[in-house]
């Protein structure tokens, strides 16, 4: 037996952006994703999302799956702050 400890911290909420499939070429042209990554993401019927600035040295780009069933659990936690009302316009 090899006992080990696992520690989980609070999630780090960062603003991000979801990219529609017809805009994936922007990521490819900037050489931020490879054609293999695009093919894999497309085959899984997912899309790309990123945090940070695409023009920075290392933006965080991931193939993501949108799930409406999860709602936004971060806002329902005690002590969470609701977003500005202007975010409802999007």
PDB file of N, CA, C and O in Angstrom:
ATOM      1  N   UNK A   1       0.829  -1.187   0.000  1.00  0.00           N
ATOM      2  CA  UNK A   1       0.000   0.000   0.000  1.00  0.00           C
ATOM      3  C   UNK A   1       0.871   1.247   0.000  1.00  0.00           C
ATOM      4  O   UNK A   1       1.867   1.337   0.717  1.00  0.00           O
ATOM      5  N   UNK A   2       0.476   2.183  -0.806  1.00  0.00           N
ATOM      6  CA  UNK A   2       1.166   3.471  -0.870  1.00  0.00           C
ATOM      7  C   UNK A   2       0.170   4.575  -0.526  1.00  0.00           C
ATOM      8  O   UNK A   2      -0.475   5.117  -1.423  1.00  0.00           O
ATOM      9  N   UNK A   3       0.034   4.914   0.739  1.00  0.00           N
ATOM     10  CA  UNK A   3      -0.931   5.971   1.089  1.00  0.00           C
ATOM     11  C   UNK A   3      -0.457   7.323   0.550  1.00  0.00           C
ATOM     12  O   UNK A   3       0.740   7.599   0.471  1.00  0.00           O
ATOM     13  N   UNK A   4      -1.401   8.124   0.197  1.00  0.00           N
ATOM     14  CA  UNK A   4      -1.081   9.467  -0.265  1.00  0.00           C
ATOM     15  C   UNK A   4      -2.225  10.393   0.109  1.00  0.00           C
ATOM     16  O   UNK A   4      -3.334   9.937   0.387  1.00  0.00           O
ATOM     17  N   UNK A   5      -1.962  11.668   0.117  1.00  0.00           N
ATOM     18  CA  UNK A   5      -2.965  12.678   0.437  1.00  0.00           C
ATOM     19  C   UNK A   5      -3.309  13.457  -0.817  1.00  0.00           C
ATOM     20  O   UNK A   5      -2.454  13.711  -1.665  1.00  0.00           O
ATOM     21  N   UNK A   6      -4.564  13.828  -0.918  1.00  0.00           N
ATOM     22  CA  UNK A   6      -5.021  14.666  -2.019  1.00  0.00           C
ATOM     23  C   UNK A   6      -5.673  15.896  -1.410  1.00  0.00           C
ATOM     24  O   UNK A   6      -6.525  15.781  -0.529  1.00  0.00           O
ATOM     25  N   UNK A   7      -5.279  17.059  -1.872  1.00  0.00           N
ATOM     26  CA  UNK A   7      -5.849  18.308  -1.391  1.00  0.00           C
ATOM     27  C   UNK A   7      -6.531  19.010  -2.554  1.00  0.00           C
ATOM     28  O   UNK A   7      -5.985  19.087  -3.654  1.00  0.00           O
ATOM     29  N   UNK A   8      -7.714  19.512  -2.303  1.00  0.00           N
ATOM     30  CA  UNK A   8      -8.472  20.221  -3.330  1.00  0.00           C
ATOM     31  C   UNK A   8      -8.690  21.645  -2.843  1.00  0.00           C
ATOM     32  O   UNK A   8      -9.108  21.863  -1.706  1.00  0.00           O
ATOM     33  N   UNK A   9      -8.408  22.599  -3.693  1.00  0.00           N
ATOM     34  CA  UNK A   9      -8.591  23.996  -3.318  1.00  0.00           C
ATOM     35  C   UNK A   9      -9.831  24.559  -3.999  1.00  0.00           C
ATOM     36  O   UNK A   9     -10.465  23.888  -4.814  1.00  0.00           O
ATOM     37  N   UNK A  10     -10.159  25.768  -3.665  1.00  0.00           N
ATOM     38  CA  UNK A  10     -11.286  26.451  -4.290  1.00  0.00           C
ATOM     39  C   UNK A  10     -10.969  26.695  -5.763  1.00  0.00           C
ATOM     40  O   UNK A  10      -9.808  26.905  -6.115  1.00  0.00           O
ATOM     41  N   UNK A  11     -11.986  26.670  -6.630  1.00  0.00           N
ATOM     42  CA  UNK A  11     -11.729  26.939  -8.048  1.00  0.00           C
ATOM     43  C   UNK A  11     -11.301  28.388  -8.250  1.00  0.00           C
ATOM     44  O   UNK A  11     -11.704  29.287  -7.513  1.00  0.00           O
ATOM     45  N   UNK A  12     -10.492  28.579  -9.249  1.00  0.00           N
ATOM     46  CA  UNK A  12     -10.031  29.908  -9.612  1.00  0.00           C
ATOM     47  C   UNK A  12     -10.850  30.356 -10.805  1.00  0.00           C
ATOM     48  O   UNK A  12     -10.665  29.841 -11.908  1.00  0.00           O
ATOM     49  N   UNK A  13     -11.750  31.302 -10.607  1.00  0.00           N
ATOM     50  CA  UNK A  13     -12.619  31.761 -11.684  1.00  0.00           C
ATOM     51  C   UNK A  13     -11.890  32.840 -12.473  1.00  0.00           C
ATOM     52  O   UNK A  13     -11.429  33.838 -11.919  1.00  0.00           O
ATOM     53  N   UNK A  14     -11.798  32.612 -13.790  1.00  0.00           N
ATOM     54  CA  UNK A  14     -11.162  33.574 -14.677  1.00  0.00           C
ATOM     55  C   UNK A  14     -12.095  33.828 -15.850  1.00  0.00           C
ATOM     56  O   UNK A  14     -12.754  32.902 -16.324  1.00  0.00           O
ATOM     57  N   UNK A  15     -12.160  35.059 -16.323  1.00  0.00           N
ATOM     58  CA  UNK A  15     -12.981  35.306 -17.509  1.00  0.00           C
ATOM     59  C   UNK A  15     -12.391  34.575 -18.704  1.00  0.00           C
ATOM     60  O   UNK A  15     -11.172  34.486 -18.852  1.00  0.00           O
ATOM     61  N   UNK A  16     -13.249  34.062 -19.540  1.00  0.00           N
ATOM     62  CA  UNK A  16     -12.789  33.318 -20.706  1.00  0.00           C
ATOM     63  C   UNK A  16     -13.678  33.571 -21.901  1.00  0.00           C
ATOM     64  O   UNK A  16     -14.648  34.326 -21.822  1.00  0.00           O
ATOM     65  N   UNK A  17     -13.349  32.947 -22.985  1.00  0.00           N
ATOM     66  CA  UNK A  17     -14.084  33.120 -24.231  1.00  0.00           C
ATOM     67  C   UNK A  17     -14.232  31.764 -24.910  1.00  0.00           C
ATOM     68  O   UNK A  17     -13.290  30.973 -24.957  1.00  0.00           O
ATOM     69  N   UNK A  18     -15.421  31.509 -25.433  1.00  0.00           N
ATOM     70  CA  UNK A  18     -15.684  30.300 -26.209  1.00  0.00           C
ATOM     71  C   UNK A  18     -15.651  30.694 -27.676  1.00  0.00           C
ATOM     72  O   UNK A  18     -16.277  31.675 -28.078  1.00  0.00           O
ATOM     73  N   UNK A  19     -14.926  29.931 -28.467  1.00  0.00           N
ATOM     74  CA  UNK A  19     -14.758  30.260 -29.885  1.00  0.00           C
ATOM     75  C   UNK A  19     -15.664  29.374 -30.722  1.00  0.00           C
ATOM     76  O   UNK A  19     -15.658  28.151 -30.583  1.00  0.00           O
ATOM     77  N   UNK A  20     -16.436  29.994 -31.584  1.00  0.00           N
ATOM     78  CA  UNK A  20     -17.287  29.230 -32.497  1.00  0.00           C
ATOM     79  C   UNK A  20     -16.420  28.509 -33.519  1.00  0.00           C
ATOM     80  O   UNK A  20     -15.314  28.940 -33.845  1.00  0.00           O
ATOM     81  N   UNK A  21     -16.949  27.411 -34.007  1.00  0.00           N
ATOM     82  CA  UNK A  21     -16.164  26.565 -34.911  1.00  0.00           C
ATOM     83  C   UNK A  21     -15.721  27.313 -36.166  1.00  0.00           C
ATOM     84  O   UNK A  21     -14.630  27.061 -36.676  1.00  0.00           O
ATOM     85  N   UNK A  22     -16.541  28.219 -36.666  1.00  0.00           N
ATOM     86  CA  UNK A  22     -16.150  28.930 -37.883  1.00  0.00           C
ATOM     87  C   UNK A  22     -15.028  29.946 -37.637  1.00  0.00           C
ATOM     88  O   UNK A  22     -14.526  30.546 -38.588  1.00  0.00           O
ATOM     89  N   UNK A  23     -14.626  30.148 -36.373  1.00  0.00           N
ATOM     90  CA  UNK A  23     -13.511  31.049 -36.054  1.00  0.00           C
ATOM     91  C   UNK A  23     -12.249  30.313 -35.614  1.00  0.00           C
ATOM     92  O   UNK A  23     -11.276  30.944 -35.200  1.00  0.00           O
ATOM     93  N   UNK A  24     -12.259  28.994 -35.699  1.00  0.00           N
ATOM     94  CA  UNK A  24     -11.087  28.217 -35.295  1.00  0.00           C
ATOM     95  C   UNK A  24      -9.870  28.543 -36.152  1.00  0.00           C
ATOM     96  O   UNK A  24      -8.738  28.372 -35.699  1.00  0.00           O
ATOM     97  N   UNK A  25     -10.079  29.003 -37.368  1.00  0.00           N
ATOM     98  CA  UNK A  25      -8.960  29.333 -38.260  1.00  0.00           C
ATOM     99  C   UNK A  25      -8.062  30.403 -37.644  1.00  0.00           C
ATOM    100  O   UNK A  25      -6.863  30.442 -37.918  1.00  0.00           O
ATOM    101  N   UNK A  26      -8.640  31.270 -36.815  1.00  0.00           N
ATOM    102  CA  UNK A  26      -7.842  32.296 -36.138  1.00  0.00           C
ATOM    103  C   UNK A  26      -6.781  31.630 -35.265  1.00  0.00           C
ATOM    104  O   UNK A  26      -5.623  32.045 -35.248  1.00  0.00           O
ATOM    105  N   UNK A  27      -7.196  30.593 -34.543  1.00  0.00           N
ATOM    106  CA  UNK A  27      -6.252  29.876 -33.678  1.00  0.00           C
ATOM    107  C   UNK A  27      -5.189  29.158 -34.502  1.00  0.00           C
ATOM    108  O   UNK A  27      -4.015  29.135 -34.132  1.00  0.00           O
ATOM    109  N   UNK A  28      -5.611  28.573 -35.623  1.00  0.00           N
ATOM    110  CA  UNK A  28      -4.650  27.863 -36.482  1.00  0.00           C
ATOM    111  C   UNK A  28      -3.669  28.831 -37.133  1.00  0.00           C
ATOM    112  O   UNK A  28      -2.472  28.553 -37.194  1.00  0.00           O
ATOM    113  N   UNK A  29      -4.171  29.974 -37.623  1.00  0.00           N
ATOM    114  CA  UNK A  29      -3.304  30.956 -38.281  1.00  0.00           C
ATOM    115  C   UNK A  29      -2.250  31.509 -37.324  1.00  0.00           C
ATOM    116  O   UNK A  29      -1.123  31.793 -37.732  1.00  0.00           O
ATOM    117  N   UNK A  30      -2.616  31.661 -36.052  1.00  0.00           N
ATOM    118  CA  UNK A  30      -1.667  32.157 -35.054  1.00  0.00           C
ATOM    119  C   UNK A  30      -0.810  31.034 -34.484  1.00  0.00           C
ATOM    120  O   UNK A  30       0.005  31.251 -33.588  1.00  0.00           O
ATOM    121  N   UNK A  31      -1.008  29.822 -35.021  1.00  0.00           N
ATOM    122  CA  UNK A  31      -0.260  28.631 -34.588  1.00  0.00           C
ATOM    123  C   UNK A  31      -0.420  28.362 -33.089  1.00  0.00           C
ATOM    124  O   UNK A  31       0.524  27.977 -32.400  1.00  0.00           O
ATOM    125  N   UNK A  32      -1.658  28.580 -32.609  1.00  0.00           N
ATOM    126  CA  UNK A  32      -1.973  28.319 -31.204  1.00  0.00           C
ATOM    127  C   UNK A  32      -2.535  26.914 -31.007  1.00  0.00           C
ATOM    128  O   UNK A  32      -2.484  26.367 -29.905  1.00  0.00           O
ATOM    129  N   UNK A  33      -3.073  26.332 -32.086  1.00  0.00           N
ATOM    130  CA  UNK A  33      -3.536  24.937 -32.071  1.00  0.00           C
ATOM    131  C   UNK A  33      -3.062  24.278 -33.359  1.00  0.00           C
ATOM    132  O   UNK A  33      -2.865  24.945 -34.375  1.00  0.00           O
ATOM    133  N   UNK A  34      -2.883  22.976 -33.303  1.00  0.00           N
ATOM    134  CA  UNK A  34      -2.451  22.229 -34.489  1.00  0.00           C
ATOM    135  C   UNK A  34      -3.664  21.661 -35.211  1.00  0.00           C
ATOM    136  O   UNK A  34      -4.766  21.636 -34.663  1.00  0.00           O
ATOM    137  N   UNK A  35      -3.459  21.211 -36.430  1.00  0.00           N
ATOM    138  CA  UNK A  35      -4.557  20.596 -37.181  1.00  0.00           C
ATOM    139  C   UNK A  35      -5.025  19.311 -36.501  1.00  0.00           C
ATOM    140  O   UNK A  35      -6.201  18.958 -36.589  1.00  0.00           O
ATOM    141  N   UNK A  36      -4.118  18.613 -35.825  1.00  0.00           N
ATOM    142  CA  UNK A  36      -4.514  17.410 -35.074  1.00  0.00           C
ATOM    143  C   UNK A  36      -5.431  17.769 -33.913  1.00  0.00           C
ATOM    144  O   UNK A  36      -6.411  17.068 -33.660  1.00  0.00           O
ATOM    145  N   UNK A  37      -5.124  18.853 -33.206  1.00  0.00           N
ATOM    146  CA  UNK A  37      -5.979  19.286 -32.102  1.00  0.00           C
ATOM    147  C   UNK A  37      -7.353  19.700 -32.613  1.00  0.00           C
ATOM    148  O   UNK A  37      -8.370  19.400 -31.988  1.00  0.00           O
ATOM    149  N   UNK A  38      -7.380  20.383 -33.741  1.00  0.00           N
ATOM    150  CA  UNK A  38      -8.652  20.796 -34.336  1.00  0.00           C
ATOM    151  C   UNK A  38      -9.470  19.569 -34.718  1.00  0.00           C
ATOM    152  O   UNK A  38     -10.668  19.512 -34.440  1.00  0.00           O
ATOM    153  N   UNK A  39      -8.844  18.604 -35.342  1.00  0.00           N
ATOM    154  CA  UNK A  39      -9.545  17.384 -35.760  1.00  0.00           C
ATOM    155  C   UNK A  39     -10.103  16.632 -34.546  1.00  0.00           C
ATOM    156  O   UNK A  39     -11.252  16.191 -34.562  1.00  0.00           O
ATOM    157  N   UNK A  40      -9.291  16.488 -33.502  1.00  0.00           N
ATOM    158  CA  UNK A  40      -9.747  15.797 -32.289  1.00  0.00           C
ATOM    159  C   UNK A  40     -10.930  16.504 -31.651  1.00  0.00           C
ATOM    160  O   UNK A  40     -11.912  15.866 -31.270  1.00  0.00           O
ATOM    161  N   UNK A  41     -10.837  17.810 -31.537  1.00  0.00           N
ATOM    162  CA  UNK A  41     -11.899  18.586 -30.899  1.00  0.00           C
ATOM    163  C   UNK A  41     -13.185  18.510 -31.723  1.00  0.00           C
ATOM    164  O   UNK A  41     -14.280  18.383 -31.175  1.00  0.00           O
ATOM    165  N   UNK A  42     -13.039  18.589 -33.028  1.00  0.00           N
ATOM    166  CA  UNK A  42     -14.197  18.521 -33.919  1.00  0.00           C
ATOM    167  C   UNK A  42     -14.843  17.135 -33.869  1.00  0.00           C
ATOM    168  O   UNK A  42     -16.069  17.027 -33.871  1.00  0.00           O
ATOM    169  N   UNK A  43     -14.035  16.083 -33.823  1.00  0.00           N
ATOM    170  CA  UNK A  43     -14.574  14.722 -33.766  1.00  0.00           C
ATOM    171  C   UNK A  43     -15.361  14.467 -32.489  1.00  0.00           C
ATOM    172  O   UNK A  43     -16.285  13.654 -32.478  1.00  0.00           O
ATOM    173  N   UNK A  44     -15.001  15.155 -31.421  1.00  0.00           N
ATOM    174  CA  UNK A  44     -15.717  14.992 -30.153  1.00  0.00           C
ATOM    175  C   UNK A  44     -16.901  15.952 -30.042  1.00  0.00           C
ATOM    176  O   UNK A  44     -17.557  16.021 -29.002  1.00  0.00           O
ATOM    177  N   UNK A  45     -17.172  16.694 -31.122  1.00  0.00           N
ATOM    178  CA  UNK A  45     -18.260  17.677 -31.167  1.00  0.00           C
ATOM    179  C   UNK A  45     -18.115  18.723 -30.066  1.00  0.00           C
ATOM    180  O   UNK A  45     -19.104  19.154 -29.474  1.00  0.00           O
ATOM    181  N   UNK A  46     -16.894  19.119 -29.802  1.00  0.00           N
ATOM    182  CA  UNK A  46     -16.604  20.144 -28.809  1.00  0.00           C
ATOM    183  C   UNK A  46     -16.202  21.426 -29.511  1.00  0.00           C
ATOM    184  O   UNK A  46     -16.254  21.512 -30.738  1.00  0.00           O
ATOM    185  N   UNK A  47     -15.807  22.409 -28.745  1.00  0.00           N
ATOM    186  CA  UNK A  47     -15.306  23.654 -29.291  1.00  0.00           C
ATOM    187  C   UNK A  47     -14.111  24.102 -28.455  1.00  0.00           C
ATOM    188  O   UNK A  47     -13.808  23.505 -27.422  1.00  0.00           O
ATOM    189  N   UNK A  48     -13.444  25.141 -28.900  1.00  0.00           N
ATOM    190  CA  UNK A  48     -12.303  25.658 -28.156  1.00  0.00           C
ATOM    191  C   UNK A  48     -12.735  26.828 -27.285  1.00  0.00           C
ATOM    192  O   UNK A  48     -13.619  27.604 -27.648  1.00  0.00           O
ATOM    193  N   UNK A  49     -12.107  26.934 -26.157  1.00  0.00           N
ATOM    194  CA  UNK A  49     -12.280  28.065 -25.268  1.00  0.00           C
ATOM    195  C   UNK A  49     -10.908  28.489 -24.778  1.00  0.00           C
ATOM    196  O   UNK A  49      -9.972  27.689 -24.762  1.00  0.00           O
ATOM    197  N   UNK A  50     -10.788  29.739 -24.382  1.00  0.00           N
ATOM    198  CA  UNK A  50      -9.485  30.197 -23.896  1.00  0.00           C
ATOM    199  C   UNK A  50      -9.652  31.221 -22.791  1.00  0.00           C
ATOM    200  O   UNK A  50     -10.679  31.891 -22.681  1.00  0.00           O
ATOM    201  N   UNK A  51      -8.624  31.322 -21.983  1.00  0.00           N
ATOM    202  CA  UNK A  51      -8.510  32.396 -21.006  1.00  0.00           C
ATOM    203  C   UNK A  51      -7.198  33.104 -21.280  1.00  0.00           C
ATOM    204  O   UNK A  51      -6.245  32.511 -21.786  1.00  0.00           O
ATOM    205  N   UNK A  52      -7.166  34.361 -20.944  1.00  0.00           N
ATOM    206  CA  UNK A  52      -5.969  35.148 -21.214  1.00  0.00           C
ATOM    207  C   UNK A  52      -6.089  35.862 -22.546  1.00  0.00           C
ATOM    208  O   UNK A  52      -7.170  35.940 -23.131  1.00  0.00           O
ATOM    209  N   UNK A  53      -4.990  36.370 -23.007  1.00  0.00           N
ATOM    210  CA  UNK A  53      -4.923  37.141 -24.240  1.00  0.00           C
ATOM    211  C   UNK A  53      -4.299  36.274 -25.330  1.00  0.00           C
ATOM    212  O   UNK A  53      -3.227  35.703 -25.133  1.00  0.00           O
ATOM    213  N   UNK A  54      -4.965  36.173 -26.476  1.00  0.00           N
ATOM    214  CA  UNK A  54      -4.432  35.355 -27.571  1.00  0.00           C
ATOM    215  C   UNK A  54      -3.108  35.889 -28.103  1.00  0.00           C
ATOM    216  O   UNK A  54      -2.328  35.140 -28.690  1.00  0.00           O
ATOM    217  N   UNK A  55      -2.853  37.167 -27.903  1.00  0.00           N
ATOM    218  CA  UNK A  55      -1.603  37.755 -28.385  1.00  0.00           C
ATOM    219  C   UNK A  55      -0.474  37.637 -27.363  1.00  0.00           C
ATOM    220  O   UNK A  55       0.660  38.027 -27.641  1.00  0.00           O
ATOM    221  N   UNK A  56      -0.782  37.103 -26.190  1.00  0.00           N
ATOM    222  CA  UNK A  56       0.274  36.941 -25.185  1.00  0.00           C
ATOM    223  C   UNK A  56       1.117  35.717 -25.518  1.00  0.00           C
ATOM    224  O   UNK A  56       0.854  35.011 -26.492  1.00  0.00           O
ATOM    225  N   UNK A  57       2.122  35.480 -24.705  1.00  0.00           N
ATOM    226  CA  UNK A  57       3.053  34.387 -24.982  1.00  0.00           C
ATOM    227  C   UNK A  57       2.410  33.007 -24.832  1.00  0.00           C
ATOM    228  O   UNK A  57       2.680  32.115 -25.637  1.00  0.00           O
ATOM    229  N   UNK A  58       1.568  32.817 -23.818  1.00  0.00           N
ATOM    230  CA  UNK A  58       0.993  31.494 -23.554  1.00  0.00           C
ATOM    231  C   UNK A  58      -0.474  31.590 -23.126  1.00  0.00           C
ATOM    232  O   UNK A  58      -0.760  31.469 -21.935  1.00  0.00           O
ATOM    233  N   UNK A  59      -1.411  31.804 -24.050  1.00  0.00           N
ATOM    234  CA  UNK A  59      -2.819  31.768 -23.641  1.00  0.00           C
ATOM    235  C   UNK A  59      -3.215  30.332 -23.299  1.00  0.00           C
ATOM    236  O   UNK A  59      -2.645  29.383 -23.838  1.00  0.00           O
ATOM    237  N   UNK A  60      -4.185  30.175 -22.411  1.00  0.00           N
ATOM    238  CA  UNK A  60      -4.652  28.845 -22.005  1.00  0.00           C
ATOM    239  C   UNK A  60      -5.820  28.460 -22.913  1.00  0.00           C
ATOM    240  O   UNK A  60      -6.941  28.927 -22.716  1.00  0.00           O
ATOM    241  N   UNK A  61      -5.556  27.606 -23.908  1.00  0.00           N
ATOM    242  CA  UNK A  61      -6.564  27.193 -24.890  1.00  0.00           C
ATOM    243  C   UNK A  61      -6.866  25.723 -24.672  1.00  0.00           C
ATOM    244  O   UNK A  61      -5.963  24.891 -24.589  1.00  0.00           O
ATOM    245  N   UNK A  62      -8.174  25.414 -24.579  1.00  0.00           N
ATOM    246  CA  UNK A  62      -8.568  24.021 -24.355  1.00  0.00           C
ATOM    247  C   UNK A  62      -9.780  23.667 -25.200  1.00  0.00           C
ATOM    248  O   UNK A  62     -10.598  24.519 -25.548  1.00  0.00           O
ATOM    249  N   UNK A  63      -9.870  22.379 -25.519  1.00  0.00           N
ATOM    250  CA  UNK A  63     -11.055  21.846 -26.183  1.00  0.00           C
ATOM    251  C   UNK A  63     -12.077  21.602 -25.078  1.00  0.00           C
ATOM    252  O   UNK A  63     -11.829  20.818 -24.161  1.00  0.00           O
ATOM    253  N   UNK A  64     -13.217  22.265 -25.162  1.00  0.00           N
ATOM    254  CA  UNK A  64     -14.190  22.218 -24.072  1.00  0.00           C
ATOM    255  C   UNK A  64     -15.544  21.729 -24.556  1.00  0.00           C
ATOM    256  O   UNK A  64     -15.855  21.775 -25.746  1.00  0.00           O
ATOM    257  N   UNK A  65     -16.331  21.266 -23.613  1.00  0.00           N
ATOM    258  CA  UNK A  65     -17.687  20.805 -23.877  1.00  0.00           C
ATOM    259  C   UNK A  65     -18.632  21.698 -23.105  1.00  0.00           C
ATOM    260  O   UNK A  65     -18.487  21.861 -21.893  1.00  0.00           O
ATOM    261  N   UNK A  66     -19.600  22.280 -23.797  1.00  0.00           N
ATOM    262  CA  UNK A  66     -20.565  23.151 -23.135  1.00  0.00           C
ATOM    263  C   UNK A  66     -21.672  22.306 -22.535  1.00  0.00           C
ATOM    264  O   UNK A  66     -22.269  21.473 -23.217  1.00  0.00           O
ATOM    265  N   UNK A  67     -21.941  22.521 -21.266  1.00  0.00           N
ATOM    266  CA  UNK A  67     -22.959  21.751 -20.571  1.00  0.00           C
ATOM    267  C   UNK A  67     -23.865  22.707 -19.814  1.00  0.00           C
ATOM    268  O   UNK A  67     -23.445  23.316 -18.830  1.00  0.00           O
ATOM    269  N   UNK A  68     -25.097  22.842 -20.265  1.00  0.00           N
ATOM    270  CA  UNK A  68     -26.047  23.740 -19.617  1.00  0.00           C
ATOM    271  C   UNK A  68     -26.612  23.142 -18.336  1.00  0.00           C
ATOM    272  O   UNK A  68     -27.117  23.877 -17.487  1.00  0.00           O
ATOM    273  N   UNK A  69     -26.536  21.823 -18.181  1.00  0.00           N
ATOM    274  CA  UNK A  69     -27.132  21.160 -17.021  1.00  0.00           C
ATOM    275  C   UNK A  69     -26.434  21.562 -15.727  1.00  0.00           C
ATOM    276  O   UNK A  69     -27.050  21.567 -14.662  1.00  0.00           O
ATOM    277  N   UNK A  70     -25.169  21.895 -15.817  1.00  0.00           N
ATOM    278  CA  UNK A  70     -24.412  22.246 -14.624  1.00  0.00           C
ATOM    279  C   UNK A  70     -24.755  23.602 -14.062  1.00  0.00           C
ATOM    280  O   UNK A  70     -24.441  23.877 -12.903  1.00  0.00           O
ATOM    281  N   UNK A  71     -25.385  24.459 -14.836  1.00  0.00           N
ATOM    282  CA  UNK A  71     -25.668  25.836 -14.459  1.00  0.00           C
ATOM    283  C   UNK A  71     -24.383  26.499 -13.996  1.00  0.00           C
ATOM    284  O   UNK A  71     -23.298  26.127 -14.444  1.00  0.00           O
ATOM    285  N   UNK A  72     -24.490  27.452 -13.127  1.00  0.00           N
ATOM    286  CA  UNK A  72     -23.289  28.110 -12.624  1.00  0.00           C
ATOM    287  C   UNK A  72     -23.212  27.898 -11.122  1.00  0.00           C
ATOM    288  O   UNK A  72     -23.720  28.709 -10.348  1.00  0.00           O
ATOM    289  N   UNK A  73     -22.581  26.816 -10.716  1.00  0.00           N
ATOM    290  CA  UNK A  73     -22.501  26.484  -9.301  1.00  0.00           C
ATOM    291  C   UNK A  73     -21.623  27.458  -8.529  1.00  0.00           C
ATOM    292  O   UNK A  73     -21.753  27.562  -7.310  1.00  0.00           O
ATOM    293  N   UNK A  74     -20.736  28.168  -9.205  1.00  0.00           N
ATOM    294  CA  UNK A  74     -19.872  29.108  -8.506  1.00  0.00           C
ATOM    295  C   UNK A  74     -20.686  30.233  -7.880  1.00  0.00           C
ATOM    296  O   UNK A  74     -20.357  30.707  -6.793  1.00  0.00           O
ATOM    297  N   UNK A  75     -21.756  30.665  -8.564  1.00  0.00           N
ATOM    298  CA  UNK A  75     -22.546  31.779  -8.053  1.00  0.00           C
ATOM    299  C   UNK A  75     -23.488  31.351  -6.943  1.00  0.00           C
ATOM    300  O   UNK A  75     -23.971  32.203  -6.197  1.00  0.00           O
ATOM    301  N   UNK A  76     -23.766  30.063  -6.809  1.00  0.00           N
ATOM    302  CA  UNK A  76     -24.681  29.606  -5.772  1.00  0.00           C
ATOM    303  C   UNK A  76     -23.959  29.261  -4.472  1.00  0.00           C
ATOM    304  O   UNK A  76     -24.594  28.853  -3.500  1.00  0.00           O
ATOM    305  N   UNK A  77     -22.661  29.419  -4.449  1.00  0.00           N
ATOM    306  CA  UNK A  77     -21.887  29.124  -3.247  1.00  0.00           C
ATOM    307  C   UNK A  77     -21.999  30.288  -2.264  1.00  0.00           C
ATOM    308  O   UNK A  77     -22.080  31.442  -2.684  1.00  0.00           O
ATOM    309  N   UNK A  78     -22.005  29.999  -0.964  1.00  0.00           N
ATOM    310  CA  UNK A  78     -22.039  31.078   0.028  1.00  0.00           C
ATOM    311  C   UNK A  78     -20.838  32.005  -0.153  1.00  0.00           C
ATOM    312  O   UNK A  78     -19.703  31.557  -0.316  1.00  0.00           O
ATOM    313  N   UNK A  79     -21.117  33.295  -0.119  1.00  0.00           N
ATOM    314  CA  UNK A  79     -20.044  34.272  -0.259  1.00  0.00           C
ATOM    315  C   UNK A  79     -19.730  34.641  -1.692  1.00  0.00           C
ATOM    316  O   UNK A  79     -18.908  35.526  -1.929  1.00  0.00           O
ATOM    317  N   UNK A  80     -20.369  33.978  -2.668  1.00  0.00           N
ATOM    318  CA  UNK A  80     -20.109  34.298  -4.077  1.00  0.00           C
ATOM    319  C   UNK A  80     -20.774  35.620  -4.428  1.00  0.00           C
ATOM    320  O   UNK A  80     -21.814  35.973  -3.871  1.00  0.00           O
ATOM    321  N   UNK A  81     -20.175  36.331  -5.339  1.00  0.00           N
ATOM    322  CA  UNK A  81     -20.695  37.618  -5.774  1.00  0.00           C
ATOM    323  C   UNK A  81     -21.364  37.438  -7.121  1.00  0.00           C
ATOM    324  O   UNK A  81     -20.807  36.807  -8.019  1.00  0.00           O
ATOM    325  N   UNK A  82     -22.563  37.994  -7.263  1.00  0.00           N
ATOM    326  CA  UNK A  82     -23.294  37.886  -8.530  1.00  0.00           C
ATOM    327  C   UNK A  82     -22.625  38.755  -9.586  1.00  0.00           C
ATOM    328  O   UNK A  82     -22.046  39.790  -9.256  1.00  0.00           O
ATOM    329  N   UNK A  83     -22.696  38.343 -10.869  1.00  0.00           N
ATOM    330  CA  UNK A  83     -22.095  39.153 -11.933  1.00  0.00           C
ATOM    331  C   UNK A  83     -22.893  40.428 -12.160  1.00  0.00           C
ATOM    332  O   UNK A  83     -24.054  40.525 -11.761  1.00  0.00           O
ATOM    333  N   UNK A  84     -22.265  41.399 -12.801  1.00  0.00           N
ATOM    334  CA  UNK A  84     -22.959  42.633 -13.147  1.00  0.00           C
ATOM    335  C   UNK A  84     -24.123  42.336 -14.065  1.00  0.00           C
ATOM    336  O   UNK A  84     -24.082  41.375 -14.833  1.00  0.00           O
ATOM    337  N   UNK A  85     -25.169  43.158 -13.992  1.00  0.00           N
ATOM    338  CA  UNK A  85     -26.344  42.915 -14.824  1.00  0.00           C
ATOM    339  C   UNK A  85     -26.041  43.052 -16.303  1.00  0.00           C
ATOM    340  O   UNK A  85     -26.749  42.483 -17.134  1.00  0.00           O
ATOM    341  N   UNK A  86     -25.005  43.793 -16.645  1.00  0.00           N
ATOM    342  CA  UNK A  86     -24.670  43.967 -18.057  1.00  0.00           C
ATOM    343  C   UNK A  86     -24.244  42.657 -18.711  1.00  0.00           C
ATOM    344  O   UNK A  86     -24.257  42.559 -19.938  1.00  0.00           O
ATOM    345  N   UNK A  87     -23.867  41.652 -17.928  1.00  0.00           N
ATOM    346  CA  UNK A  87     -23.490  40.366 -18.512  1.00  0.00           C
ATOM    347  C   UNK A  87     -24.694  39.614 -19.048  1.00  0.00           C
ATOM    348  O   UNK A  87     -24.529  38.663 -19.812  1.00  0.00           O
ATOM    349  N   UNK A  88     -25.906  40.016 -18.668  1.00  0.00           N
ATOM    350  CA  UNK A  88     -27.117  39.361 -19.171  1.00  0.00           C
ATOM    351  C   UNK A  88     -27.400  39.725 -20.627  1.00  0.00           C
ATOM    352  O   UNK A  88     -28.234  39.084 -21.266  1.00  0.00           O
ATOM    353  N   UNK A  89     -26.733  40.723 -21.152  1.00  0.00           N
ATOM    354  CA  UNK A  89     -26.996  41.168 -22.526  1.00  0.00           C
ATOM    355  C   UNK A  89     -26.355  40.275 -23.575  1.00  0.00           C
ATOM    356  O   UNK A  89     -26.659  40.414 -24.760  1.00  0.00           O
ATOM    357  N   UNK A  90     -25.484  39.369 -23.178  1.00  0.00           N
ATOM    358  CA  UNK A  90     -24.762  38.544 -24.142  1.00  0.00           C
ATOM    359  C   UNK A  90     -25.480  37.276 -24.422  1.00  0.00           C
ATOM    360  O   UNK A  90     -25.007  36.462 -25.215  1.00  0.00           O
TER     361      UNK A  90
END
